[in-house]
């Protein structure tokens, strides 16, 4: 089991700066241009997709290619600071209702 530790305020600022730089990269533009939300799988116009940190910065995540994904605003808002396992549990609880 992996444990994630929150970063201090300065580290979080650095990661947010890196995320802004990554958002301007060709890699991100290609990734977003597919128009698919990482979480719900729905199609959206690329401009409507946001960058989500799979492991949130506030929970120790980094602004690197394997930790960011395009997602719709609805999923991004619902996910907030959940870790992937917490998001999966949340989605499974919705299916059981």
FENWONOR-V456916 format. One record per backbone hydrogen bond with DSSP energy under -0.5 kcal/mol. NH is the residue of the N-H (numbers start at 0). CO is the residue of the C=O. E is the energy in kcal/mol with one decimal. If there is no record, write none. Layout:
# FENWONOR-V456916
NH/CO/E ; NH/CO/E
This chain:
# FENWONOR-V456916
6/56/-0.6 ; 11/7/-2.2 ; 12/8/-2.1 ; 13/9/-2.0 ; 14/10/-2.3 ; 15/11/-2.4 ; 16/12/-2.0 ; 17/13/-2.3 ; 18/14/-2.2 ; 19/15/-1.9 ; 20/16/-1.9 ; 21/17/-2.6 ; 22/18/-2.3 ; 23/19/-0.8 ; 23/20/-0.7 ; 24/21/-1.5 ; 28/24/-2.0 ; 29/25/-2.5 ; 30/26/-2.4 ; 31/27/-3.0 ; 32/28/-1.7 ; 33/29/-0.6 ; 33/30/-0.9 ; 34/31/-2.0 ; 36/41/-2.3 ; 37/69/-2.9 ; 40/36/-1.5 ; 43/34/-2.7 ; 47/44/-2.5 ; 48/45/-1.7 ; 49/70/-3.4 ; 51/49/-0.6 ; 51/68/-2.7 ; 53/51/-0.7 ; 53/66/-2.4 ; 55/53/-0.7 ; 58/55/-1.5 ; 59/56/-2.0 ; 60/55/-2.7 ; 63/61/-1.4 ; 66/63/-2.3 ; 67/64/-0.9 ; 68/51/-2.2 ; 70/49/-2.4 ; 75/71/-2.5 ; 76/72/-2.5 ; 77/73/-2.2 ; 78/74/-2.9 ; 79/75/-1.9 ; 81/78/-2.5 ; 86/82/-2.5 ; 87/83/-2.5 ; 88/84/-2.2 ; 89/85/-2.2 ; 90/86/-2.8 ; 91/87/-2.5 ; 92/88/-2.1 ; 93/89/-1.4 ; 94/90/-1.5 ; 95/91/-1.4 ; 96/92/-0.7 ; 96/93/-0.6
